[in-house]
Amino acid sequence: MRPLHAHPQHYAWGSAEELPRFLGRDPDGRAWAELWYGAHPSAPSILDAAGPLDAAVTGDPRGMLGDDVVNAFGSRLPYLLKLITPERPLSLQVHPSRSHAAESFAAENAAGLPLDSPHRNYRDDNHKPEMVLALTKFEAVCGFRAPRRAAQILAGLDTDLSDRLHTLLVENLSAHGMRAAFRTLVSPSLRPDAAAVAEVVAACEARVAAGASPSPRIDRTVVRLHEHFPGDPGVVANLLLNPVTLQPGEAMYVPEGAIHAYLSGFGVEVMAASDNVLRAGLTAKRVDVEEMLQCVSVQAAPPQRVAPERLTPSTVAYFAPIDDFQLSVTTLDGGGDVADPVARYLVPGSGPRILLCLDGELTVSAGGSTLRLPAGRAVFVAAEDGDLHVAGQGRVIQASVP
């Protein structure tokens, strides 16, 4: 067990204060969007006194990961843990399946595209299903609505663009109708101009003000997104999607192929170890609509909320329908001593684990070593370290393999 130092990501949509405050630092004027805890080669965390975590895993895969994980995933940590603080909305995006990612990554490699090329879509050969756990109120959109419900929301806006989308849906109340409507908005050859987008936004704003909106929340989201991305047709695409609000302690699973965007809040993300993102809009980053359309699922699907399962009086777990990761939260109310077999607490789990203290201060013990873990600090527990015990007062997140 050794301290693990996060790799910060400074994207424009991040908060200038939330993550520095979490780490006990003063804001430095930059937008802090994410902290990465993991071994993805594009931004590996640093394992204290051992360098980048990915190199440490490669150097001793069976000791670090365990035989079961190596046999299932090879010599790489299969998950990536993040803290995320969107102060502005993220891009409207989709993540590919494992098979599509492997094929496309190989094709881009064969074409000679460097990994940091701006023309690349695929940074690795892995899929990227993910789960987000809200630490504060967390707003998002995720998945397509049922075509009939989307048609009801478009009805009455009375603009040329909304009328065209409405017609596409009511004439084919199926995934085919939804795909046609979505393509109309995002495909380069079909996408509406900025004036048409602004007309729909104005109609959404007007019906909210008149108290006549069938979905005030999504109408307000459309207006808000237009303030950040004026003229972007992805703004209107939100009328086809499910709005989601997560309260602290609530979680949502985002499967491969699900269209989604995180809008605001502070949360923990755990995902398959990948950085493959295909964007449909609402961003200044690379957008490849045709590639995104190959991967997106337009089947109507409500957001997949993940209920916590209580493992012990102190630990709840969030089990996603995926083999790459699981997440648990342990809360201790004080006292105890990791040196005392009676007083210490055994954190459920095994294999390679990342432990991140959210608040309070804990003492952790594994593999013959003991470390102090105040808020904002993390440790990596190798599979060979065995059982993990904690004592103290606070909350700790654990990412692990099921």
Helices and strands as residue ranges (DSSP letters): E 2-5, E 7-9, H 18-22, E 34-38, E 46-47, E 51-52, H 53-59, H 61-65, H 67-73, E 79-84, E 92-94, H 98-110, E 130-134, E 138-144, H 147-154, H 160-170, H 175-186, H 194-209, H 216-228, H 234-237, G 238-240, E 241-246, E 251-254, E 260-264, E 267-272, E 278-281, H 289-295, E 304-306, E 309-310, E 315-318, E 326-333, E 345-346, E 353-366, E 369-374, E 378-381, G 383-385, E 389-400
